[in-house]
Amino acid sequence: MSWTRHLRRTVPPVVAAAVVGGIGTRPTSAWYRSLDKPTWQPPPWVFGPVWTALYASIAVGTARAMDEADTAERRSLERQLWVNMALNAGWCWLFFTAERPKAALAEIAVLEASTLALTRRVPALAPYAAWNAFATALNASIAHRNS
């Protein structure tokens, strides 16, 4: 499993996104609890296990793709992953901390574009792209219901 050597390049951006995004996420805040949310929003306990699995698959899937790439492609994938993870963490701060669902919606649209571009290079990230698409729809619904 030579791909495991690339985990040293993929784990840091993923862990950074999880930690920074986690710090900015406040689902128990009075503001968030007061929002009108759609009935199809998953229960709160779903998000932790889903994100844990997604973050692990992002790190492993990208490491595997890096193993098959040349040096320039590996560097490019790593940069693209850092950008994507920064967008991932940034959404949490815009939505939960800044309490700006419309701004977060614009940001998550950019995140989804970044995720789709990354998924074209790393097909194993398709579940992450699908979850982001779902999150975009959820964010859009919340922004619309609470404007």
Secondary structure, DSSP 4 states (H G I P E B T S, - for coil): -GGGGGHHHHHHHHHHHHHHHHHH--TTSHHHHHS---TTSPPHHHHHHHHHHHHHHHHHHHHHHHHTS-HHHHHHHHHHHHHHHHHHHHHHIIIIIS--HHHHHHHHHHHHHHHHHHHHH-GGGHHHHHHHHHHHHHHHHHHHHT-
